[in-house]
Amino acid sequence: MNWSLALPEIALALCAMAILIFGVLRKGDNTFICTMLALGAMVIAAMLVMSAPVGGAYRGLFVVDGFARFMKLLILAGAALSII
């Protein structure tokens, strides 16, 4: 299997789980720190989207092309703006 095509989604999911655990285990108000970590995770995911190779994986169920990159970046930008 070609995991490099799904790397942005995998990295974003792992970062989200780590931020969730960090927010739960740290005492005090963690709103600002978790917000900045979430924005950083989205920036990392956007960089991974731009560097991901073009192709298909999982017997054609997962395709990365120009339109997929555009939509992923649009969704990440919308999510980042909604967090801000």
C-alpha positions in Angstrom: 0.0 0.0 0.0 1.1 3.5 -0.7 0.8 5.4 2.7 2.5 8.5 1.3 -0.7 9.5 -0.5 -2.7 9.5 2.7 0.1 11.0 4.9 -1.5 14.4 5.3 -4.8 12.9 6.6 -2.9 10.5 8.9 -0.7 13.2 10.3 -3.6 15.5 10.9 -5.5 12.7 12.7 -2.5 11.9 14.9 -1.9 15.6 15.7 -5.6 16.0 16.7 -5.4 13.0 19.0 -2.2 14.3 20.6 -3.8 17.8 21.1 -6.9 16.2 22.7 -4.8 14.2 25.1 -2.7 17.3 25.9 -5.8 19.3 26.6 -7.2 16.7 28.9 -4.1 15.9 30.9 -2.8 19.4 31.4 -4.2 21.4 34.3 -5.5 24.9 33.9 -6.9 26.8 30.9 -5.5 25.3 27.7 -7.7 27.0 25.2 -5.0 29.2 23.6 -2.3 26.6 23.6 -4.6 24.0 22.0 -5.8 26.5 19.5 -2.3 27.3 18.4 -1.3 23.6 18.3 -4.4 23.0 16.1 -3.4 25.8 13.7 0.1 24.4 13.6 -1.2 20.9 12.8 -3.2 22.4 9.9 -0.2 24.2 8.5 1.8 20.9 8.7 -1.0 19.1 7.0 -1.1 21.8 4.2 2.6 21.4 3.7 2.2 17.6 3.4 -0.7 18.1 0.9 1.5 20.2 -1.3 4.4 17.7 -1.1 2.3 14.5 -1.6 2.9 12.7 -4.8 0.1 12.5 -7.4 -1.5 9.1 -7.9 -4.0 6.6 -6.7 -4.0 4.1 -4.0 -6.2 1.4 -2.4 -7.3 0.1 -5.7 -8.5 3.5 -7.0 -10.5 4.5 -3.9 -8.0 7.2 -2.9 -6.9 9.5 -5.6 -4.6 12.5 -5.3 -4.6 15.0 -8.2 -4.7 18.7 -8.7 -8.4 19.1 -7.8 -8.0 16.9 -4.7 -5.1 19.1 -3.5 -7.1 22.2 -4.1 -10.1 20.9 -2.1 -7.9 19.7 0.7 -6.2 23.1 1.0 -9.6 24.8 0.8 -11.0 22.7 3.6 -7.8 23.2 5.7 -8.0 27.0 5.2 -11.7 27.1 6.1 -11.1 25.1 9.2 -8.2 27.3 10.2 -10.2 30.5 9.6 -13.1 29.1 11.7 -10.7 28.3 14.6 -9.2 31.9 14.4 
